[in-house]
Amino acid sequence: MNLLAHMRNRKDSSHRSINITQVEKYADNAIALLAGLLFFLMLFTPRSYQFVKIPPLAILVLFILARVCVYGTLPVHRTVLLWFLCYLSYGAVWILIGSFRGNPGIQDYIRINLVWVILYGLLIAGIHSRRTFDLLLNMLPLSALAIAAYNISVLLKFLGLIPDNILTHLDLTAQEVAVGTDVGVFRMTAHNIGTLAFIGPYLMALAILREKNTKTAKNVLHVAFILSFLTILLSGRRAIWFIIAGTPLVIYLFNLFNLQRKSVHTRRIRTIVVSMMVFVLLSGFALQIYTAWSFADVKEFIDLALHEDDIRSDQSDALMRGFQEHYLVGSGFGTGARDYVRNNEQPWVYELSYHVLLFNTGILGVFIYGACIAWIYYKGIQVMRRDTAEAPVMISLLTGMTTFLLANATNPYLFSYDFMWILFLPIAHINLVMLRTGAKDYNPDYMTHATQTSILQIDVS
C-alpha cells in the first residue's frame, strides 16, 4: 500500500511539474510576442499612436513583474544593473539641480531620464531568453520594409502615381508626414525615417558580417537593406545621407576587434563602398542629362549639408553663451537659453542635442553621460572578443548605435522614449551574453530559476 501511494504521489508531482512548465512556457511566449509587437510599433510609429502602445507595454511590464515575484530573480547582470544605477543617478542629480533653480521643463526630464529608464530596465529583464532577443532583432528588417513601403507610397501619392485614398486606412499624419521640395529634391519628414538612421547601418553591417547561422533570411535582409537605403536617399535628409556614406568605415573599425574577422568581410565592405560611389556618379550624370540639375547644384546641396543653417547656428551660439555661465554643472534639466527660444510650448527643446546637454549638465554632466555611453562600447567590444559567435550581431548593433548618435546631434531623437531603445538594445545583448558566460547554470535558450551568483537576487517573501 505504501508503495502504491508513493507511486501515485510521484505521478501527481510529475503532472504538477509538467503543468508548471507549460504555464511558464506560455508566459514566456506571451512576453516574447508582446515585446515583438511593442518594438515593431515603436519602430514604425515613433512619437505617435501612444494609445496603441500603452496597453501592450502595461501588460508586458505586469508579466515581467509577476515573473520576478514568482521566482525571486531579476535576470539582470550586476554589472548591467550598476550601469542603470549610474545612469539613473546622473538623471536624478541634474533633475534636482533643475528643480532647485525652478526650471519649467522638469516633468519632461523626469519622464525621460527616470521613468522610461526604469521601464527599459524592466524590459531588458523581460528579454531573459535568446529566443525573445532574436525575435526583437527580426523586427528590425521587418520594420525597415514597412517604413520603406509607407514612405515610398507617400512619395508616389505626392507625385500622383497612386490614388489619394490608398493610405486612407493607414493614417500616420500624427507623424507629421509631409513631402516638399528642398533645393530641387524631395524632403520627407516622417519621424520613422529617423529609425532608419539605426536600422540602415545595422542591416549593412549584418549583410557584410553574415554567417550561416544568421537568423534572418538572407534575401529578406538584402531587400530590407536596399529599400532602407532607397528611402533614406528619397527622404532628402542630408545629415543621414552622409552618415550612411560613412557607415562602411564604422563597420571596418569595429570589425578590427573581431577575432573571427575574415578577408571576405573586407571584400564586402569594399564592394558596398564601390557600389555606393558608382550609384552616386550614375545618379549625378542622370540628373545632369534628364533634369535641370548640374554638378554646381550638387556642390550647393553638399555645402548646405556640411554647414549649419541659420536656425541651428543661432541655437549653437545661444546655448554656448549659456554654458559659459554655468560651465561646471550646467543650468540643470528643463530650461533653455534666455536669448533664444526654439519652441514656445517647450522652450527647453532644441535640435542640437549635444549642445543642449552641455548647456544643461556642464562639463561634469557631459563627462558622466559620455562615460555611460563609452561603457556600452567597452562591454560590446569585450563581448565580441570573448564570444566570437556573438560578434556579427554585436558589431551590427554598435554600428547602428554609432550612426544614430551622430544623427542625434542635429535632431533630438533621444528626447523620446520611442527612440531610447537605440541605447538599450545593445545593453540587452550585453546582458544576455554576460548572464550566459558569468553564470554557469545559465541556459541561453531558457532562463534557469536556480540561484546564480551573477544575477541579482530579490527577496520577495
C-alpha positions in Angstrom: 0.0 0.0 0.0 2.8 2.4 0.9 4.4 1.6 -2.4 1.3 2.3 -4.4 0.7 5.6 -2.5 4.3 6.6 -3.2 3.9 5.9 -6.9 0.7 8.0 -7.0 2.4 10.9 -5.3 5.2 10.8 -7.8 2.7 10.7 -10.7 0.8 13.7 -9.3 4.1 15.6 -8.7 5.1 14.9 -12.3 1.8 16.2 -13.6 2.1 19.3 -11.5 5.7 19.8 -12.8 4.5 19.5 -16.4 1.7 21.9 -15.8 4.0 24.5 -14.2 6.5 24.1 -17.1 3.7 24.6 -19.6 2.4 27.7 -17.9 5.9 29.0 -17.7 6.4 28.5 -21.5 3.0 30.1 -22.2 4.1 33.1 -20.1 7.5 33.3 -21.9 5.7 33.1 -25.3 3.3 35.9 -24.3 6.3 38.1 -23.2 8.1 37.5 -26.4 5.1 38.2 -28.6 4.1 41.4 -26.7 7.7 42.6 -26.8 7.9 42.0 -30.5 4.6 43.8 -31.1 5.6 46.8 -29.0 9.0 47.0 -30.6 7.6 47.0 -34.1 5.1 49.8 -33.1 7.9 51.8 -31.7 10.0 51.4 -34.8 7.2 52.1 -37.3 5.2 54.8 -35.5 7.6 56.7 -33.2 6.3 59.7 -31.3 2.7 58.8 -32.2 -0.1 56.4 -31.6 0.8 56.2 -27.9 -2.7 54.9 -27.1 -1.9 51.8 -29.1 1.4 51.2 -27.5 0.4 51.8 -23.8 -1.7 48.6 -23.4 1.0 46.1 -24.6 3.6 48.0 -22.6 1.5 47.8 -19.5 0.7 44.1 -19.9 4.3 43.4 -20.7 5.5 45.2 -17.5 3.0 43.3 -15.4 4.1 39.9 -16.9 7.7 40.8 -16.1 7.0 41.9 -12.5 4.9 38.8 -11.9 7.8 36.7 -13.1 10.2 38.5 -10.7 7.8 38.0 -7.8 7.2 34.3 -8.6 10.9 33.3 -9.0 12.5 36.0 -6.9 15.1 36.6 -9.6 15.7 39.6 -11.8 17.7 38.4 -14.8 19.9 41.4 -15.0 23.7 41.0 -14.6 25.1 43.0 -11.6 27.4 45.0 -13.9 24.5 46.0 -16.1 22.4 46.9 -13.0 25.3 49.1 -11.8 25.2 50.9 -15.2 21.5 51.5 -14.8 22.0 52.9 -11.3 24.7 55.2 -12.5 22.6 56.4 -15.4 19.6 57.0 -13.1 21.8 58.8 -10.6 23.0 61.1 -13.4 19.5 61.9 -14.4 18.3 62.4 -10.8 21.2 64.8 -9.9 20.5 67.2 -12.8 16.8 67.0 -12.3 17.4 68.1 -8.7 19.6 70.9 -10.0 16.9 72.0 -12.4 14.2 71.8 -9.7 16.3 73.8 -7.3 16.7 76.5 -10.0 12.9 76.4 -10.8 13.3 75.2 -14.4 9.9 74.8 -16.1 10.5 71.6 -18.1 11.5 69.3 -15.2 8.5 67.0 -15.8 9.6 66.1 -19.3 13.1 65.1 -17.9 11.6 63.1 -15.0 9.7 61.1 -17.6 12.6 60.6 -20.0 15.6 60.3 -17.6 13.9 58.4 -14.7 10.6 56.8 -15.6 11.5 55.5 -19.0 15.0 54.4 -18.0 13.4 52.3 -15.2 10.9 50.8 -17.6 13.6 50.0 -20.1 15.5 48.2 -17.3 12.4 46.1 -16.7 12.0 45.4 -20.4 15.7 44.2 -20.5 14.9 41.9 -17.6 12.0 40.5 -19.7 14.4 39.7 -22.5 15.7 36.7 -20.5 16.0 34.3 -23.4 17.8 34.3 -26.7 14.6 33.4 -28.4 13.0 36.6 -27.3 16.0 38.7 -28.2 16.2 37.1 -31.7 12.5 38.0 -32.2 13.3 41.6 -31.5 16.2 41.6 -33.9 13.9 40.1 -36.6 11.6 43.2 -36.1 14.4 45.4 -37.4 14.3 44.3 -41.1 10.6 43.8 -41.0 10.0 47.3 -39.7 12.5 48.6 -42.4 10.3 47.0 -45.0 7.2 48.6 -43.5 8.8 52.1 -43.2 10.1 51.9 -46.8 6.8 50.8 -48.2 4.9 53.5 -46.3 7.2 56.4 -47.2 7.6 55.4 -50.8 3.8 55.2 -51.0 3.6 58.7 -49.6 6.0 59.9 -52.2 4.1 58.2 -55.0 0.9 59.7 -53.8 2.5 63.1 -53.8 3.6 62.6 -57.4 0.1 61.5 -58.3 1.2 58.0 -59.3 -1.2 56.2 -56.9 -4.7 57.2 -55.8 -5.1 59.7 -52.9 -7.1 57.2 -50.9 -4.5 54.4 -51.0 -3.3 55.3 -47.5 -6.7 56.2 -46.0 -6.7 53.2 -43.6 -3.1 53.8 -42.6 -3.3 57.4 -41.4 0.1 58.4 -39.9 -0.4 62.1 -40.1 0.4 62.3 -36.4 3.9 61.7 -37.5 4.0 65.0 -39.4 4.4 63.1 -42.7 5.0 65.6 -45.5 6.7 65.8 -48.8 8.1 69.0 -50.1 10.9 70.3 -52.3 14.3 71.4 -50.9 17.0 72.6 -53.3 15.2 70.8 -56.1 14.8 67.4 -54.3 12.1 65.8 -52.2 12.1 66.0 -48.5 10.0 63.7 -46.3 9.6 64.4 -42.6 8.1 61.3 -41.2 9.5 60.5 -37.8 10.1 56.9 -38.7 12.7 57.8 -41.2 14.9 58.7 -38.2 14.6 55.0 -37.2 16.4 54.1 -40.4 19.5 56.0 -39.1 20.0 52.9 -36.9 18.4 50.2 -39.0 20.1 51.0 -42.3 23.6 50.8 -40.9 22.7 47.8 -38.8 21.4 45.9 -41.8 24.5 46.9 -43.8 26.8 45.5 -41.1 24.8 42.3 -40.8 24.9 41.8 -44.6 28.7 42.2 -44.5 29.3 40.0 -41.5 26.6 37.5 -42.0 27.3 33.9 -41.2 25.4 30.7 -42.0 23.7 30.8 -38.6 22.1 34.2 -39.2 18.5 34.0 -38.1 17.1 36.5 -40.6 16.8 35.1 -44.1 19.5 36.4 -46.4 17.1 37.6 -49.1 14.9 39.5 -46.6 18.0 41.1 -45.1 19.2 42.3 -48.5 15.8 43.6 -49.7 15.3 45.4 -46.3 18.8 47.0 -46.6 18.3 48.1 -50.2 14.8 49.6 -49.5 16.1 51.3 -46.4 18.9 52.9 -48.4 16.5 54.0 -51.1 14.1 55.5 -48.6 16.9 57.4 -46.9 18.0 58.7 -50.3 14.5 59.8 -51.3 13.9 61.4 -47.9 16.3 64.3 -48.6 17.8 64.0 -45.1 21.2 65.3 -45.9 22.7 64.6 -42.5 21.6 60.9 -42.7 23.0 60.7 -46.2 26.5 61.5 -45.0 26.2 59.2 -42.0 25.2 56.3 -44.3 28.1 57.1 -46.5 30.5 56.8 -43.6 28.9 53.5 -42.3 31.4 51.2 -44.1 34.2 52.8 -42.3 32.5 52.4 -38.9 31.9 48.7 -39.7 35.5 48.2 -40.7 36.8 49.8 -37.4 34.5 47.7 -35.2 35.4 44.6 -37.2 39.1 45.1 -36.2 38.1 43.9 -32.7 36.5 40.8 -34.2 38.8 37.8 -33.6 37.0 35.9 -36.3 37.2 38.6 -39.0 37.8 37.3 -42.4 39.1 38.7 -45.7 35.6 38.2 -47.1 34.4 40.9 -44.7 36.8 43.4 -46.1 35.9 42.5 -49.6 32.2 43.0 -48.9 32.9 46.4 -47.3 34.9 47.3 -50.4 32.1 46.1 -52.7 29.5 48.3 -50.8 31.7 51.3 -51.0 32.3 50.9 -54.7 28.6 50.3 -55.3 27.7 53.4 -53.4 30.2 55.5 -55.4 29.0 54.1 -58.7 25.4 54.8 -57.8 26.2 58.4 -56.8 28.1 59.0 -60.0 25.4 57.5 -62.2 22.7 59.4 -60.4 24.7 62.6 -60.9 25.0 62.0 -64.6 21.3 61.1 -64.9 20.3 64.3 -63.1 22.7 66.3 -65.4 21.1 64.7 -68.6 17.4 64.4 -67.8 16.8 67.3 -65.3 17.8 70.9 -64.9 20.3 69.9 -62.2 24.0 70.5 -62.7 27.1 69.5 -60.7 27.1 73.1 -59.4 23.7 72.3 -57.8 25.2 69.1 -56.3 28.0 71.2 -54.8 25.5 73.6 -53.3 23.5 70.7 -51.9 26.6 69.3 -50.2 27.5 72.7 -48.8 24.1 73.0 -47.2 24.6 69.6 -45.6 28.0 70.3 -44.2 27.2 73.8 -42.8 24.7 74.7 -40.2 21.6 76.5 -41.2 20.8 79.9 -39.6 18.4 78.3 -37.1 20.9 75.8 -35.8 23.7 78.3 -35.9 21.7 80.7 -33.7 20.9 77.8 -31.3 24.6 76.9 -31.0 25.6 80.4 -30.2 22.9 80.9 -27.6 23.5 77.6 -25.9 27.2 78.1 -25.8 26.8 81.5 -24.2 24.5 80.0 -21.6 27.0 77.2 -21.0 29.7 79.7 -20.1 27.6 81.0 -17.3 27.4 77.5 -15.6 30.2 75.6 -17.2 30.9 73.1 -14.5 27.4 71.6 -13.7 25.3 73.5 -16.2 21.8 75.0 -15.8 20.1 71.8 -14.8 17.5 69.9 -16.9 14.3 71.6 -18.0 15.4 75.1 -19.2 16.7 76.7 -22.4 18.9 79.6 -23.3 17.4 83.0 -22.3 18.2 84.7 -25.6 16.9 82.1 -28.0 13.6 80.2 -27.8 13.1 77.5 -30.4 9.7 76.2 -29.2 7.3 78.4 -27.3 5.5 75.4 -25.8 8.7 73.7 -24.8 11.4 76.3 -24.6 13.9 73.8 -23.3 13.9 71.7 -26.6 16.3 72.3 -29.4 17.6 70.4 -32.4 21.2 70.5 -31.3 21.0 67.7 -28.7 24.6 67.7 -27.5 24.7 71.5 -27.3 21.7 71.3 -25.0 23.3 68.5 -23.0 26.4 70.7 -22.4 24.2 73.7 -21.6 22.1 71.7 -19.1 24.7 69.5 -17.4 28.0 71.3 -17.9 31.4 69.6 -18.3 30.7 67.2 -15.4 27.4 66.0 -16.7 28.8 65.5 -20.2 31.6 63.5 -18.8 29.3 61.2 -16.9 26.9 60.8 -19.8 29.9 60.1 -22.1 31.2 57.5 -19.6 27.8 55.7 -19.7 27.9 55.6 -23.5 31.6 54.6 -23.5 30.7 51.7 -21.2 28.3 50.3 -23.8 31.1 50.3 -26.4 33.7 48.9 -24.0 31.4 46.0 -22.9 30.2 45.4 -26.5 33.8 45.1 -27.7 34.5 42.8 -24.8 31.6 40.6 -25.7 32.6 40.3 -29.4 36.2 39.3 -28.3 35.2 36.8 -25.7 32.3 35.2 -27.6 33.1 35.3 -31.3 29.8 33.8 -32.2 28.1 37.0 -31.0 30.5 39.3 -32.9 28.3 39.9 -36.0 25.2 40.9 -34.1 27.2 43.0 -31.6 29.1 44.8 -34.3 25.9 45.5 -36.2 24.2 46.9 -33.0 27.2 49.1 -32.2 27.3 50.3 -35.8 23.7 51.3 -35.7 24.0 52.9 -32.3 27.0 54.9 -33.5 25.4 56.3 -36.6 22.2 57.1 -34.7 24.1 59.0 -32.1 25.7 61.0 -34.9 22.2 61.7 -36.3 21.0 62.7 -32.9 23.5 65.6 -32.8 21.2 67.7 -35.0 17.8 66.1 -34.1 16.6 65.4 -30.6 15.6 61.8 -31.2 16.7 60.6 -27.8 14.3 63.0 -26.1 11.5 60.5 -27.0 11.1 57.1 -25.4 10.3 55.6 -28.8 14.0 56.2 -29.8 15.7 55.3 -26.5 15.8 51.7 -27.4 18.8 52.7 -29.5 20.9 52.6 -26.3 19.1 49.8 -24.6 19.1 47.1 -27.3 22.9 46.8 -27.3 22.7 46.7 -23.5 20.1 43.8 -23.7 22.5 41.9 -25.8 25.4 42.5 -23.5 23.2 41.5 -20.5 22.3 38.2 -22.2 25.8 37.3 -23.0 27.1 38.2 -19.6 24.5 36.2 -17.9 25.3 33.2 -20.0 29.1 33.4 -19.6 29.0 34.7 -16.0 26.6 32.1 -14.5 27.5 28.5 -15.2 23.9 27.4 -14.7 22.5 29.9 -17.2 20.9 28.4 -20.3 20.9 30.9 -23.2 17.7 29.4 -24.6 15.8 29.2 -21.4 16.4 31.0 -18.1 17.0 28.8 -15.2 15.5 29.8 -11.8 18.3 28.4 -9.7 20.2 30.8 -7.6 23.1 32.3 -9.6 25.9 34.4 -8.3 25.9 36.8 -11.3 22.2 37.6 -11.3 20.6 40.0 -8.9 18.6 38.1 -6.2 15.4 39.7 -4.8 13.7 38.6 -1.7 10.0 38.7 -2.3 8.9 36.8 0.8 
